[in-house]
Amino acid sequence: MASRNAVYRRPLAIADIVSHSENIAVHNLGSALRFLDALESTIDLLSLFPEAGGLVPVRRTELEGLRAKLIVGFSNYILLYFADENIVDIVRVIRGGQDLDSISLDAK
């Protein structure tokens, strides 16, 4: 069995999760709860298999190694993260189509 990596959620990622779930809940509370469950399932998958997400082509050198994983069942939402042999560092949770160069990814 694969060993589980620790998961760290940056403050910006937590703010993203809250914002997305609130926006979804305005239209459908059940969907918002499913979104949160799907997000946690995706994070759980990454804790076991950190390379499950693909590498993101980036222009900024400090973002080399950034990975992206679609949230299972909510394919318009993308989890951005860094991974090493011990930790999965959740940077942001964005909606598809957002320009990575225009959003902050730096907050620890």
Buried (B, 14 or more C-beta within 10 A) or exposed (E): EEEEBEBBBBEBBEEBBEEBBEEBBEEEEEBBEBBBEBBEEBBEBBBEBBEEBEEBEBEEEEBEEBBBBBBEBBEEBBBBBBBEEEBBBBBBBBEEEEEBEEEEBEEE
